[in-house]
Amino acid sequence: MQITFTQDELTALATEIKDQLIPVLVKEIKTRQELPPLLTRTEFMELVGISATKCAELFNRRDFPVNREFGHPRVPTDLLFEWINKNTDWIDENAPRYPYRAI
């Protein structure tokens, strides 16, 4: 089954995607710019919404970006987002696919 769109339909679809996507991207960029370069344990837990137990579990993972050279554990913000994206990609590649996905 082949679906065809007119130029007007494609333009309307592209406009709708743009209108929905730009506010989300702007919010994410602002959030990243407002974050400090190194997150404290408390800032990290508040940012991702986890408990101290889950935080300790993540901080003890070999692949998690935590730096202990400053006396207290710190999470480099840029490396945290890279780690999240890397692990999210793994989930996308290995988790079962569902026919419906959010845009």
Secondary structure, 3 states (H helix, E strand, C coil): CCCCCCHHHHHHHHHHHHHHHHHHHHHHHHHHHHCCCEECHHHHHHHHCCCHHHHHHHHCCCCCCCECCCCCCEEEHHHHHHHHHHHHHHHHHHCCCCCCCCC
